[in-house]
C-alpha cells in the first residue's frame, strides 16, 4: 500500500511539474485533445496504460 501511495504522489509531482514548467504547452495539448475523437483518445490512453504496465512489470522482475 505504501508503494501505491508513493506512486500516486509521484504522479502528482510530475503533473504539477508540467503545469509549472510549461503551462502554455499544457493548455495547447488540452485544447488539441478536446478536438480528438473519443476512440483516438481511448487508443492513446490504452497504449500509455500498456506501456506503463509493461515498464512496471519489467522493473519488478
C-alpha distance matrix in Angstrom:
0.0 3.8 5.4 5.1 6.4 8.6 9.9 10.8 12.5 14.3 15.5 16.8 18.6 20.2 21.3 22.8 24.4 26.2 27.4 28.6 30.2 31.8 32.1 35.2 33.8 30.7 33.2 35.4 32.5 31.5 35.2 35.6 32.6 34.2 37.2 35.5 35.6 32.5 32.9 32.8 29.7 27.9 29.1 27.9 24.5 24.3 25.5 22.9 20.1 21.6 22.1 18.5 17.3 20.1 19.2 15.6 17.0 19.7 17.6 15.5 18.9
3.8 0.0 3.8 5.4 5.2 6.1 8.6 10.0 10.6 12.3 14.3 15.4 16.5 18.4 20.0 21.1 22.4 24.6 26.0 26.6 28.2 30.2 30.7 34.0 32.7 29.8 32.5 34.8 32.1 31.3 35.1 35.6 32.9 34.7 37.8 36.2 36.7 33.9 34.3 33.9 30.7 29.3 30.4 28.7 25.5 25.7 26.4 23.5 21.1 22.7 22.6 18.9 18.3 20.8 19.3 15.8 17.7 19.8 17.1 15.5 19.1
5.4 3.8 0.0 3.8 5.5 5.0 6.1 8.6 9.8 10.4 12.3 14.3 15.1 16.4 18.3 19.8 20.8 22.7 24.5 25.3 26.5 28.3 29.1 32.2 30.5 27.9 30.8 32.7 29.9 29.4 33.2 33.4 30.7 32.8 35.7 33.9 34.5 31.8 32.0 31.3 28.3 26.9 27.6 25.9 22.8 22.8 23.2 20.3 18.1 19.5 19.1 15.4 14.9 17.2 15.5 12.1 14.2 16.2 13.4 12.2 15.9
5.1 5.4 3.8 0.0 3.8 5.4 5.1 6.2 8.6 9.8 10.6 12.5 14.3 15.4 16.6 18.4 19.9 21.4 22.9 24.2 25.6 27.0 27.4 30.4 28.8 25.9 28.5 30.5 27.6 26.8 30.5 30.8 27.9 29.8 32.8 31.0 31.4 28.5 28.9 28.5 25.3 23.9 25.0 23.4 20.1 20.3 21.1 18.3 15.8 17.7 17.8 14.0 13.6 16.5 15.4 12.1 14.4 16.9 14.7 13.7 17.4
6.4 5.2 5.5 3.8 0.0 3.8 5.4 5.1 6.2 8.6 9.8 10.6 12.4 14.3 15.3 16.5 18.3 20.2 21.3 22.3 24.1 25.8 25.9 29.2 28.0 25.0 27.5 29.9 27.3 26.3 30.1 30.8 28.1 29.8 33.0 31.6 32.3 29.5 30.4 29.9 26.5 25.4 26.8 25.0 21.7 22.4 23.3 20.2 18.1 20.4 20.3 16.5 16.7 19.7 18.2 15.2 17.8 20.0 17.6 16.9 20.7
8.6 6.1 5.0 5.4 3.8 0.0 3.8 5.5 5.1 6.2 8.7 9.9 10.5 12.4 14.3 15.3 16.4 18.6 20.1 20.7 22.1 24.2 24.8 28.1 26.8 24.2 27.0 29.3 26.8 26.2 30.0 30.6 28.2 30.3 33.3 31.9 33.0 30.5 31.2 30.3 27.0 26.2 27.2 24.9 22.0 22.8 23.1 19.8 18.2 20.3 19.5 15.7 16.3 18.9 16.7 14.0 16.9 18.5 15.6 15.5 19.3
9.9 8.6 6.1 5.1 5.4 3.8 0.0 3.8 5.4 5.0 6.3 8.8 9.8 10.6 12.3 14.2 15.2 16.7 18.6 19.7 20.8 22.4 23.1 26.2 24.5 21.8 24.8 26.7 23.9 23.5 27.3 27.6 25.1 27.3 30.2 28.6 29.6 27.2 27.7 26.7 23.4 22.7 23.5 21.2 18.3 19.1 19.4 16.0 14.5 16.6 15.8 12.0 12.9 15.6 13.5 11.1 14.3 16.0 13.6 13.9 17.7
10.8 10.0 8.6 6.2 5.1 5.5 3.8 0.0 3.8 5.4 5.0 6.4 8.7 9.9 10.6 12.3 14.2 15.6 16.8 18.2 19.9 21.2 21.3 24.4 23.1 20.1 22.6 24.9 22.3 21.4 25.1 25.8 23.2 25.1 28.2 26.9 27.9 25.4 26.3 25.5 22.1 21.4 22.8 20.6 17.5 18.8 19.6 16.2 14.7 17.5 17.1 13.5 14.6 17.7 16.1 13.8 17.1 19.1 17.0 17.3 21.0
12.5 10.6 9.8 8.6 6.2 5.1 5.4 3.8 0.0 3.8 5.4 5.0 6.2 8.7 9.9 10.5 12.2 14.4 15.4 16.2 18.0 19.9 20.2 23.6 22.6 19.8 22.5 25.0 22.8 22.1 25.8 26.8 24.6 26.5 29.7 28.7 30.1 27.9 29.1 28.0 24.5 24.3 25.6 23.1 20.2 21.9 22.3 18.7 17.7 20.5 19.7 16.1 17.6 20.3 18.2 16.2 19.6 21.1 18.6 19.1 22.9
14.3 12.3 10.4 9.8 8.6 6.2 5.0 5.4 3.8 0.0 3.8 5.4 5.0 6.2 8.6 9.7 10.4 12.4 14.3 15.0 16.1 18.0 18.9 22.2 20.8 18.3 21.4 23.6 21.2 21.1 24.9 25.4 23.5 25.8 28.7 27.6 29.2 27.2 28.2 26.7 23.3 23.4 24.2 21.4 18.9 20.5 20.4 16.6 16.2 18.7 17.3 13.8 15.9 18.1 15.6 14.1 17.8 18.7 16.2 17.4 21.0
15.5 14.3 12.3 10.6 9.8 8.7 6.3 5.0 5.4 3.8 0.0 3.8 5.4 5.2 6.1 8.5 9.7 10.7 12.5 14.1 15.3 16.4 16.9 19.9 18.4 15.6 18.5 20.6 18.0 17.7 21.5 22.0 19.9 22.1 25.0 23.9 25.5 23.5 24.5 23.1 19.7 19.8 20.9 18.1 15.5 17.5 17.6 13.9 13.6 16.5 15.5 12.2 14.6 17.2 15.1 14.0 17.7 19.0 17.1 18.4 22.0
16.8 15.4 14.3 12.5 10.6 9.9 8.8 6.4 5.0 5.4 3.8 0.0 3.8 5.5 5.1 6.0 8.4 10.0 10.6 12.0 14.0 15.4 15.3 18.7 17.9 14.9 17.5 20.1 18.1 17.3 21.0 22.2 20.3 22.0 25.3 24.7 26.4 24.6 26.1 24.8 21.2 21.7 23.2 20.4 17.8 20.2 20.6 16.9 16.7 20.0 19.0 15.9 18.2 20.9 18.9 17.8 21.4 22.7 20.7 21.9 25.5
18.6 16.5 15.1 14.3 12.4 10.5 9.8 8.7 6.2 5.0 5.4 3.8 0.0 3.8 5.5 5.1 6.0 8.7 10.0 10.2 11.8 14.0 14.7 18.2 17.3 15.0 18.0 20.5 18.7 18.6 22.2 23.3 21.9 24.0 27.0 26.5 28.6 27.1 28.5 26.8 23.3 24.1 25.2 22.0 19.9 22.3 22.1 18.3 18.6 21.5 19.9 17.0 19.6 21.8 19.2 18.4 22.1 22.8 20.5 22.1 25.6
20.2 18.4 16.4 15.4 14.3 12.4 10.6 9.9 8.7 6.2 5.2 5.5 3.8 0.0 3.8 5.4 5.0 6.3 8.8 9.7 10.3 11.9 13.1 16.2 14.7 12.6 15.9 17.9 15.9 16.2 19.9 20.5 19.2 21.7 24.4 23.7 25.9 24.7 25.9 23.8 20.6 21.6 22.3 18.9 17.3 19.7 19.1 15.4 16.3 19.0 17.2 14.6 17.7 19.6 17.1 16.9 20.7 21.1 19.2 21.3 24.5
21.3 20.0 18.3 16.6 15.3 14.3 12.3 10.6 9.9 8.6 6.1 5.1 5.5 3.8 0.0 3.8 5.4 5.3 6.5 8.7 10.1 10.7 10.9 14.0 12.8 10.0 12.9 15.3 13.4 13.1 16.8 17.8 16.4 18.5 21.5 21.1 23.4 22.1 23.8 21.9 18.5 19.8 21.0 17.7 15.9 18.9 18.8 15.2 16.1 19.4 18.0 15.7 18.7 21.0 19.0 18.9 22.6 23.4 21.9 23.8 27.0
22.8 21.1 19.8 18.4 16.5 15.3 14.2 12.3 10.5 9.7 8.5 6.0 5.1 5.4 3.8 0.0 3.8 5.4 5.1 6.0 8.5 10.0 9.9 13.5 13.3 10.8 13.4 16.2 15.1 14.8 18.2 19.8 18.8 20.5 23.6 23.8 26.2 25.1 27.0 25.2 21.7 23.2 24.6 21.3 19.6 22.6 22.6 19.0 19.9 23.1 21.7 19.2 22.2 24.4 22.2 21.9 25.7 26.4 24.4 26.3 29.7
24.4 22.4 20.8 19.9 18.3 16.4 15.2 14.2 12.2 10.4 9.7 8.4 6.0 5.0 5.4 3.8 0.0 3.8 5.5 5.0 5.8 8.2 9.5 12.9 12.3 10.8 13.9 16.2 15.2 15.8 19.0 20.1 19.6 21.9 24.5 24.6 27.3 26.5 28.1 25.9 22.7 24.4 25.2 21.7 20.5 23.4 22.7 19.1 20.5 23.3 21.3 19.2 22.4 24.1 21.5 21.7 25.5 25.6 23.7 25.9 29.1
26.2 24.6 22.7 21.4 20.2 18.6 16.7 15.6 14.4 12.4 10.7 10.0 8.7 6.3 5.3 5.4 3.8 0.0 3.8 5.4 5.3 5.7 7.0 9.9 8.7 7.2 10.6 12.5 11.4 12.3 15.5 16.4 16.2 18.5 21.0 21.1 24.0 23.5 25.2 22.7 19.7 21.8 22.5 18.9 18.1 21.3 20.5 17.2 19.1 21.9 20.0 18.4 21.9 23.5 21.3 21.9 25.6 25.7 24.3 26.8 29.8
27.4 26.0 24.5 22.9 21.3 20.1 18.6 16.8 15.4 14.3 12.5 10.6 10.0 8.8 6.5 5.1 5.5 3.8 0.0 3.8 5.7 5.6 4.8 8.4 8.6 6.5 8.9 11.8 11.5 11.5 14.4 16.2 16.1 17.7 20.5 21.2 24.1 23.7 25.9 23.7 20.6 22.8 24.1 20.7 19.7 23.1 22.9 19.6 21.3 24.5 23.0 21.2 24.6 26.5 24.5 24.8 28.5 29.0 27.5 29.8 32.9
28.6 26.6 25.3 24.2 22.3 20.7 19.7 18.2 16.2 15.0 14.1 12.0 10.2 9.7 8.7 6.0 5.0 5.4 3.8 0.0 3.8 5.9 6.1 9.8 10.6 9.6 11.8 14.5 14.7 15.1 17.7 19.5 19.7 21.3 24.0 24.8 27.8 27.5 29.6 27.3 24.2 26.4 27.5 24.0 23.1 26.4 25.9 22.5 24.2 27.2 25.3 23.5 26.8 28.6 26.2 26.5 30.2 30.4 28.6 30.9 34.1
30.2 28.2 26.5 25.6 24.1 22.1 20.8 19.9 18.0 16.1 15.3 14.0 11.8 10.3 10.1 8.5 5.8 5.3 5.7 3.8 0.0 3.8 6.4 9.1 9.1 9.3 12.1 13.8 14.0 15.4 17.8 19.0 19.6 21.8 23.9 24.5 27.8 27.8 29.6 26.9 24.2 26.6 27.1 23.4 23.1 26.3 25.2 22.0 24.1 26.8 24.5 23.1 26.6 28.0 25.4 26.2 29.9 29.6 28.0 30.6 33.5
31.8 30.2 28.3 27.0 25.8 24.2 22.4 21.2 19.9 18.0 16.4 15.4 14.0 11.9 10.7 10.0 8.2 5.7 5.6 5.9 3.8 0.0 3.8 5.6 5.4 6.2 8.8 10.1 10.7 12.4 14.4 15.5 16.6 18.6 20.6 21.4 24.8 25.2 27.1 24.3 21.8 24.5 25.1 21.5 21.5 24.9 23.9 21.0 23.4 26.1 24.1 23.1 26.7 28.0 25.8 26.9 30.5 30.4 29.1 31.9 34.6
32.1 30.7 29.1 27.4 25.9 24.8 23.1 21.3 20.2 18.9 16.9 15.3 14.7 13.1 10.9 9.9 9.5 7.0 4.8 6.1 6.4 3.8 0.0 3.8 5.5 5.1 6.2 8.7 9.9 10.5 12.3 14.3 15.3 16.7 18.9 20.2 23.6 23.9 26.2 23.8 21.1 23.9 25.0 21.7 21.4 25.0 24.6 21.8 23.9 27.0 25.4 24.3 27.8 29.5 27.6 28.4 32.0 32.3 31.1 33.6 36.5
35.2 34.0 32.2 30.4 29.2 28.1 26.2 24.4 23.6 22.2 19.9 18.7 18.2 16.2 14.0 13.5 12.9 9.9 8.4 9.8 9.1 5.6 3.8 0.0 3.8 5.3 5.0 6.2 8.6 9.8 10.5 12.3 14.2 15.4 17.1 18.8 22.3 23.3 25.6 23.0 20.7 24.0 24.9 21.6 22.0 25.6 25.0 22.6 25.2 28.0 26.5 25.9 29.4 30.9 29.3 30.5 33.9 34.0 33.2 35.8 38.6
33.8 32.7 30.5 28.8 28.0 26.8 24.5 23.1 22.6 20.8 18.4 17.9 17.3 14.7 12.8 13.3 12.3 8.7 8.6 10.6 9.1 5.4 5.5 3.8 0.0 3.8 5.4 5.1 6.1 8.6 9.9 10.6 12.3 14.4 15.7 16.8 20.4 21.3 23.2 20.3 18.2 21.4 21.9 18.5 19.2 22.7 21.7 19.4 22.2 24.9 23.2 22.9 26.5 27.7 26.1 27.6 30.9 30.9 30.3 33.1 35.6
30.7 29.8 27.9 25.9 25.0 24.2 21.8 20.1 19.8 18.3 15.6 14.9 15.0 12.6 10.0 10.8 10.8 7.2 6.5 9.6 9.3 6.2 5.1 5.3 3.8 0.0 3.8 5.5 5.1 6.1 8.6 9.9 10.5 12.5 14.6 15.5 18.8 19.2 21.3 18.7 16.1 19.1 20.1 16.8 16.8 20.5 20.0 17.5 19.9 22.9 21.6 20.9 24.3 26.0 24.6 25.7 29.0 29.5 28.8 31.3 34.0
33.2 32.5 30.8 28.5 27.5 27.0 24.8 22.6 22.5 21.4 18.5 17.5 18.0 15.9 12.9 13.4 13.9 10.6 8.9 11.8 12.1 8.8 6.2 5.0 5.4 3.8 0.0 3.8 5.4 5.1 6.1 8.6 9.8 10.7 12.9 14.6 18.0 18.7 21.2 19.0 16.6 19.8 21.2 18.2 18.4 22.2 22.1 20.0 22.2 25.3 24.4 23.8 27.1 28.9 27.8 28.9 32.2 32.8 32.2 34.6 37.3
35.4 34.8 32.7 30.5 29.9 29.3 26.7 24.9 25.0 23.6 20.6 20.1 20.5 17.9 15.3 16.2 16.2 12.5 11.8 14.5 13.8 10.1 8.7 6.2 5.1 5.5 3.8 0.0 3.8 5.4 5.1 6.2 8.6 10.0 11.0 12.8 16.4 17.8 20.0 17.4 15.6 19.2 20.1 17.2 18.1 21.7 21.3 19.7 22.4 25.1 24.1 24.1 27.4 28.9 27.9 29.4 32.5 32.9 32.7 35.3 37.7
32.5 32.1 29.9 27.6 27.3 26.8 23.9 22.3 22.8 21.2 18.0 18.1 18.7 15.9 13.4 15.1 15.2 11.4 11.5 14.7 14.0 10.7 9.9 8.6 6.1 5.1 5.4 3.8 0.0 3.8 5.4 5.1 6.2 8.7 10.1 10.7 14.3 15.2 17.1 14.4 12.4 15.8 16.5 13.5 14.4 18.0 17.6 15.9 18.6 21.3 20.4 20.5 23.8 25.2 24.4 25.9 28.9 29.4 29.4 31.9 34.3
31.5 31.3 29.4 26.8 26.3 26.2 23.5 21.4 22.1 21.1 17.7 17.3 18.6 16.2 13.1 14.8 15.8 12.3 11.5 15.1 15.4 12.4 10.5 9.8 8.6 6.1 5.1 5.4 3.8 0.0 3.8 5.4 5.0 6.4 9.0 10.1 13.2 13.6 16.2 14.2 11.6 14.9 16.5 13.9 14.0 17.8 18.2 16.5 18.6 21.6 21.3 21.0 24.0 25.9 25.4 26.5 29.5 30.4 30.4 32.5 35.1
35.2 35.1 33.2 30.5 30.1 30.0 27.3 25.1 25.8 24.9 21.5 21.0 22.2 19.9 16.8 18.2 19.0 15.5 14.4 17.7 17.8 14.4 12.3 10.5 9.9 8.6 6.1 5.1 5.4 3.8 0.0 3.8 5.4 5.2 6.8 9.2 12.5 13.9 16.6 14.7 12.9 16.5 18.0 15.8 16.5 20.1 20.5 19.4 21.6 24.4 24.2 24.3 27.2 29.0 28.7 29.9 32.8 33.7 33.8 36.0 38.5
35.6 35.6 33.4 30.8 30.8 30.6 27.6 25.8 26.8 25.4 22.0 22.2 23.3 20.5 17.8 19.8 20.1 16.4 16.2 19.5 19.0 15.5 14.3 12.3 10.6 9.9 8.6 6.2 5.1 5.4 3.8 0.0 3.8 5.4 5.3 6.7 10.4 12.3 14.4 11.9 10.8 14.6 15.5 13.3 14.8 18.2 18.2 17.5 20.1 22.5 22.2 22.9 25.8 27.2 27.1 28.7 31.4 32.1 32.5 34.9 37.1
32.6 32.9 30.7 27.9 28.1 28.2 25.1 23.2 24.6 23.5 19.9 20.3 21.9 19.2 16.4 18.8 19.6 16.2 16.1 19.7 19.6 16.6 15.3 14.2 12.3 10.5 9.8 8.6 6.2 5.0 5.4 3.8 0.0 3.8 5.3 5.1 8.3 9.2 11.6 9.4 7.5 11.2 12.6 10.6 11.6 15.0 15.6 14.9 17.1 19.7 19.9 20.3 23.0 24.7 24.8 26.2 28.7 29.8 30.3 32.4 34.6
34.2 34.7 32.8 29.8 29.8 30.3 27.3 25.1 26.5 25.8 22.1 22.0 24.0 21.7 18.5 20.5 21.9 18.5 17.7 21.3 21.8 18.6 16.7 15.4 14.4 12.5 10.7 10.0 8.7 6.4 5.2 5.4 3.8 0.0 3.8 5.6 8.0 9.1 12.2 11.1 9.4 12.7 14.8 13.6 14.1 17.4 18.5 18.0 19.7 22.5 23.1 23.4 25.8 27.7 28.1 29.2 31.7 33.0 33.5 35.3 37.7
37.2 37.8 35.7 32.8 33.0 33.3 30.2 28.2 29.7 28.7 25.0 25.3 27.0 24.4 21.5 23.6 24.5 21.0 20.5 24.0 23.9 20.6 18.9 17.1 15.7 14.6 12.9 11.0 10.1 9.0 6.8 5.3 5.3 3.8 0.0 3.8 6.6 9.2 11.7 10.3 10.0 13.5 14.8 14.0 15.4 18.4 19.1 19.2 21.3 23.6 24.1 25.0 27.4 29.0 29.5 30.9 33.2 34.3 35.2 37.2 39.2
35.5 36.2 33.9 31.0 31.6 31.9 28.6 26.9 28.7 27.6 23.9 24.7 26.5 23.7 21.1 23.8 24.6 21.1 21.2 24.8 24.5 21.4 20.2 18.8 16.8 15.5 14.6 12.8 10.7 10.1 9.2 6.7 5.1 5.6 3.8 0.0 3.8 6.5 8.3 6.5 6.7 10.1 11.2 10.6 12.4 15.0 15.8 16.3 18.3 20.3 21.1 22.2 24.4 25.8 26.7 28.2 30.3 31.4 32.5 34.4 36.3
35.6 36.7 34.5 31.4 32.3 33.0 29.6 27.9 30.1 29.2 25.5 26.4 28.6 25.9 23.4 26.2 27.3 24.0 24.1 27.8 27.8 24.8 23.6 22.3 20.4 18.8 18.0 16.4 14.3 13.2 12.5 10.4 8.3 8.0 6.6 3.8 0.0 3.8 5.4 5.4 6.5 8.8 10.2 11.0 12.5 14.4 15.8 16.9 18.4 20.1 21.5 22.8 24.5 26.0 27.3 28.7 30.4 31.8 33.2 34.8 36.6
32.5 33.9 31.8 28.5 29.5 30.5 27.2 25.4 27.9 27.2 23.5 24.6 27.1 24.7 22.1 25.1 26.5 23.5 23.7 27.5 27.8 25.2 23.9 23.3 21.3 19.2 18.7 17.8 15.2 13.6 13.9 12.3 9.2 9.1 9.2 6.5 3.8 0.0 3.8 5.5 5.1 6.1 8.6 9.9 10.3 12.0 14.2 15.3 16.0 18.0 19.8 20.8 22.1 23.9 25.5 26.5 28.1 29.8 31.2 32.5 34.3
32.9 34.3 32.0 28.9 30.4 31.2 27.7 26.3 29.1 28.2 24.5 26.1 28.5 25.9 23.8 27.0 28.1 25.2 25.9 29.6 29.6 27.1 26.2 25.6 23.2 21.3 21.2 20.0 17.1 16.2 16.6 14.4 11.6 12.2 11.7 8.3 5.4 3.8 0.0 3.8 5.5 5.1 6.2 8.7 9.8 10.4 12.3 14.3 15.0 16.3 18.3 19.8 20.8 22.3 24.2 25.4 26.6 28.3 30.1 31.3 32.8
32.8 33.9 31.3 28.5 29.9 30.3 26.7 25.5 28.0 26.7 23.1 24.8 26.8 23.8 21.9 25.2 25.9 22.7 23.7 27.3 26.9 24.3 23.8 23.0 20.3 18.7 19.0 17.4 14.4 14.2 14.7 11.9 9.4 11.1 10.3 6.5 5.4 5.5 3.8 0.0 3.8 5.4 5.1 6.2 8.5 9.8 10.6 12.4 14.1 15.3 16.6 18.3 19.9 21.0 22.5 24.2 25.6 26.9 28.5 30.2 31.7
29.7 30.7 28.3 25.3 26.5 27.0 23.4 22.1 24.5 23.3 19.7 21.2 23.3 20.6 18.5 21.7 22.7 19.7 20.6 24.2 24.2 21.8 21.1 20.7 18.2 16.1 16.6 15.6 12.4 11.6 12.9 10.8 7.5 9.4 10.0 6.7 6.5 5.1 5.5 3.8 0.0 3.8 5.4 5.1 6.0 8.4 9.8 10.5 11.9 14.0 15.3 16.3 18.1 19.7 20.9 22.2 24.0 25.5 26.7 28.3 30.2
27.9 29.3 26.9 23.9 25.4 26.2 22.7 21.4 24.3 23.4 19.8 21.7 24.1 21.6 19.8 23.2 24.4 21.8 22.8 26.4 26.6 24.5 23.9 24.0 21.4 19.1 19.8 19.2 15.8 14.9 16.5 14.6 11.2 12.7 13.5 10.1 8.8 6.1 5.1 5.4 3.8 0.0 3.8 5.5 5.0 5.9 8.5 9.8 10.1 11.9 14.0 15.0 16.1 17.9 19.6 20.6 22.0 23.8 25.4 26.6 28.3
29.1 30.4 27.6 25.0 26.8 27.2 23.5 22.8 25.6 24.2 20.9 23.2 25.2 22.3 21.0 24.6 25.2 22.5 24.1 27.5 27.1 25.1 25.0 24.9 21.9 20.1 21.2 20.1 16.5 16.5 18.0 15.5 12.6 14.8 14.8 11.2 10.2 8.6 6.2 5.1 5.4 3.8 0.0 3.8 5.4 5.0 6.2 8.7 9.7 10.4 12.2 14.1 15.2 16.3 18.2 19.8 20.8 22.2 24.1 25.6 26.9
27.9 28.7 25.9 23.4 25.0 24.9 21.2 20.6 23.1 21.4 18.1 20.4 22.0 18.9 17.7 21.3 21.7 18.9 20.7 24.0 23.4 21.5 21.7 21.6 18.5 16.8 18.2 17.2 13.5 13.9 15.8 13.3 10.6 13.6 14.0 10.6 11.0 9.9 8.7 6.2 5.1 5.5 3.8 0.0 3.8 5.4 5.1 6.2 8.5 9.9 10.6 12.2 14.2 15.3 16.4 18.2 19.9 20.9 22.4 24.3 25.9
24.5 25.5 22.8 20.1 21.7 22.0 18.3 17.5 20.2 18.9 15.5 17.8 19.9 17.3 15.9 19.6 20.5 18.1 19.7 23.1 23.1 21.5 21.4 22.0 19.2 16.8 18.4 18.1 14.4 14.0 16.5 14.8 11.6 14.1 15.4 12.4 12.5 10.3 9.8 8.5 6.0 5.0 5.4 3.8 0.0 3.8 5.5 5.2 6.0 8.5 9.8 10.5 12.1 14.1 15.2 16.3 18.1 19.7 20.9 22.4 24.3
24.3 25.7 22.8 20.3 22.4 22.8 19.1 18.8 21.9 20.5 17.5 20.2 22.3 19.7 18.9 22.6 23.4 21.3 23.1 26.4 26.3 24.9 25.0 25.6 22.7 20.5 22.2 21.7 18.0 17.8 20.1 18.2 15.0 17.4 18.4 15.0 14.4 12.0 10.4 9.8 8.4 5.9 5.0 5.4 3.8 0.0 3.8 5.5 5.0 6.0 8.5 9.7 10.4 12.0 14.0 15.1 16.2 18.0 19.7 20.9 22.4
25.5 26.4 23.2 21.1 23.3 23.1 19.4 19.6 22.3 20.4 17.6 20.6 22.1 19.1 18.8 22.6 22.7 20.5 22.9 25.9 25.2 23.9 24.6 25.0 21.7 20.0 22.1 21.3 17.6 18.2 20.5 18.2 15.6 18.5 19.1 15.8 15.8 14.2 12.3 10.6 9.8 8.5 6.2 5.1 5.5 3.8 0.0 3.8 5.4 5.1 6.1 8.5 9.9 10.4 12.1 14.1 15.2 16.2 18.2 19.9 21.1
22.9 23.5 20.3 18.3 20.2 19.8 16.0 16.2 18.7 16.6 13.9 16.9 18.3 15.4 15.2 19.0 19.1 17.2 19.6 22.5 22.0 21.0 21.8 22.6 19.4 17.5 20.0 19.7 15.9 16.5 19.4 17.5 14.9 18.0 19.2 16.3 16.9 15.3 14.3 12.4 10.5 9.8 8.7 6.2 5.2 5.5 3.8 0.0 3.8 5.4 5.1 6.1 8.6 9.8 10.4 12.1 14.1 15.1 16.3 18.2 20.0
20.1 21.1 18.1 15.8 18.1 18.2 14.5 14.7 17.7 16.2 13.6 16.7 18.6 16.3 16.1 19.9 20.5 19.1 21.3 24.2 24.1 23.4 23.9 25.2 22.2 19.9 22.2 22.4 18.6 18.6 21.6 20.1 17.1 19.7 21.3 18.3 18.4 16.0 15.0 14.1 11.9 10.1 9.7 8.5 6.0 5.0 5.4 3.8 0.0 3.8 5.5 5.1 6.2 8.6 9.9 10.5 12.2 14.1 15.3 16.5 18.5
21.6 22.7 19.5 17.7 20.4 20.3 16.6 17.5 20.5 18.7 16.5 20.0 21.5 19.0 19.4 23.1 23.3 21.9 24.5 27.2 26.8 26.1 27.0 28.0 24.9 22.9 25.3 25.1 21.3 21.6 24.4 22.5 19.7 22.5 23.6 20.3 20.1 18.0 16.3 15.3 14.0 11.9 10.4 9.9 8.5 6.0 5.1 5.4 3.8 0.0 3.8 5.4 5.1 6.0 8.5 9.8 10.4 12.1 14.1 15.3 16.6
22.1 22.6 19.1 17.8 20.3 19.5 15.8 17.1 19.7 17.3 15.5 19.0 19.9 17.2 18.0 21.7 21.3 20.0 23.0 25.3 24.5 24.1 25.4 26.5 23.2 21.6 24.4 24.1 20.4 21.3 24.2 22.2 19.9 23.1 24.1 21.1 21.5 19.8 18.3 16.6 15.3 14.0 12.2 10.6 9.8 8.5 6.1 5.1 5.5 3.8 0.0 3.8 5.5 5.1 6.1 8.5 9.8 10.4 12.2 14.2 15.5
18.5 18.9 15.4 14.0 16.5 15.7 12.0 13.5 16.1 13.8 12.2 15.9 17.0 14.6 15.7 19.2 19.2 18.4 21.2 23.5 23.1 23.1 24.3 25.9 22.9 20.9 23.8 24.1 20.5 21.0 24.3 22.9 20.3 23.4 25.0 22.2 22.8 20.8 19.8 18.3 16.3 15.0 14.1 12.2 10.5 9.7 8.5 6.1 5.1 5.4 3.8 0.0 3.8 5.4 5.1 6.0 8.5 9.8 10.5 12.2 14.3
17.3 18.3 14.9 13.6 16.7 16.3 12.9 14.6 17.6 15.9 14.6 18.2 19.6 17.7 18.7 22.2 22.4 21.9 24.6 26.8 26.6 26.7 27.8 29.4 26.5 24.3 27.1 27.4 23.8 24.0 27.2 25.8 23.0 25.8 27.4 24.4 24.5 22.1 20.8 19.9 18.1 16.1 15.2 14.2 12.1 10.4 9.9 8.6 6.2 5.1 5.5 3.8 0.0 3.8 5.4 5.0 6.1 8.5 9.8 10.5 12.3
20.1 20.8 17.2 16.5 19.7 18.9 15.6 17.7 20.3 18.1 17.2 20.9 21.8 19.6 21.0 24.4 24.1 23.5 26.5 28.6 28.0 28.0 29.5 30.9 27.7 26.0 28.9 28.9 25.2 25.9 29.0 27.2 24.7 27.7 29.0 25.8 26.0 23.9 22.3 21.0 19.7 17.9 16.3 15.3 14.1 12.0 10.4 9.8 8.6 6.0 5.1 5.4 3.8 0.0 3.8 5.4 5.1 6.1 8.6 10.0 10.7
19.2 19.3 15.5 15.4 18.2 16.7 13.5 16.1 18.2 15.6 15.1 18.9 19.2 17.1 19.0 22.2 21.5 21.3 24.5 26.2 25.4 25.8 27.6 29.3 26.1 24.6 27.8 27.9 24.4 25.4 28.7 27.1 24.8 28.1 29.5 26.7 27.3 25.5 24.2 22.5 20.9 19.6 18.2 16.4 15.2 14.0 12.1 10.4 9.9 8.5 6.1 5.1 5.4 3.8 0.0 3.8 5.4 5.0 6.1 8.6 10.0
15.6 15.8 12.1 12.1 15.2 14.0 11.1 13.8 16.2 14.1 14.0 17.8 18.4 16.9 18.9 21.9 21.7 21.9 24.8 26.5 26.2 26.9 28.4 30.5 27.6 25.7 28.9 29.4 25.9 26.5 29.9 28.7 26.2 29.2 30.9 28.2 28.7 26.5 25.4 24.2 22.2 20.6 19.8 18.2 16.3 15.1 14.1 12.1 10.5 9.8 8.5 6.0 5.0 5.4 3.8 0.0 3.8 5.4 5.1 6.2 8.8
17.0 17.7 14.2 14.4 17.8 16.9 14.3 17.1 19.6 17.8 17.7 21.4 22.1 20.7 22.6 25.7 25.5 25.6 28.5 30.2 29.9 30.5 32.0 33.9 30.9 29.0 32.2 32.5 28.9 29.5 32.8 31.4 28.7 31.7 33.2 30.3 30.4 28.1 26.6 25.6 24.0 22.0 20.8 19.9 18.1 16.2 15.2 14.1 12.2 10.4 9.8 8.5 6.1 5.1 5.4 3.8 0.0 3.8 5.5 5.2 6.3
19.7 19.8 16.2 16.9 20.0 18.5 16.0 19.1 21.1 18.7 19.0 22.7 22.8 21.1 23.4 26.4 25.6 25.7 29.0 30.4 29.6 30.4 32.3 34.0 30.9 29.5 32.8 32.9 29.4 30.4 33.7 32.1 29.8 33.0 34.3 31.4 31.8 29.8 28.3 26.9 25.5 23.8 22.2 20.9 19.7 18.0 16.2 15.1 14.1 12.1 10.4 9.8 8.5 6.1 5.0 5.4 3.8 0.0 3.8 5.5 5.4
17.6 17.1 13.4 14.7 17.6 15.6 13.6 17.0 18.6 16.2 17.1 20.7 20.5 19.2 21.9 24.4 23.7 24.3 27.5 28.6 28.0 29.1 31.1 33.2 30.3 28.8 32.2 32.7 29.4 30.4 33.8 32.5 30.3 33.5 35.2 32.5 33.2 31.2 30.1 28.5 26.7 25.4 24.1 22.4 20.9 19.7 18.2 16.3 15.3 14.1 12.2 10.5 9.8 8.6 6.1 5.1 5.5 3.8 0.0 3.8 5.6
15.5 15.5 12.2 13.7 16.9 15.5 13.9 17.3 19.1 17.4 18.4 21.9 22.1 21.3 23.8 26.3 25.9 26.8 29.8 30.9 30.6 31.9 33.6 35.8 33.1 31.3 34.6 35.3 31.9 32.5 36.0 34.9 32.4 35.3 37.2 34.4 34.8 32.5 31.3 30.2 28.3 26.6 25.6 24.3 22.4 20.9 19.9 18.2 16.5 15.3 14.2 12.2 10.5 10.0 8.6 6.2 5.2 5.5 3.8 0.0 3.8
18.9 19.1 15.9 17.4 20.7 19.3 17.7 21.0 22.9 21.0 22.0 25.5 25.6 24.5 27.0 29.7 29.1 29.8 32.9 34.1 33.5 34.6 36.5 38.6 35.6 34.0 37.3 37.7 34.3 35.1 38.5 37.1 34.6 37.7 39.2 36.3 36.6 34.3 32.8 31.7 30.2 28.3 26.9 25.9 24.3 22.4 21.1 20.0 18.5 16.6 15.5 14.3 12.3 10.7 10.0 8.8 6.3 5.4 5.6 3.8 0.0
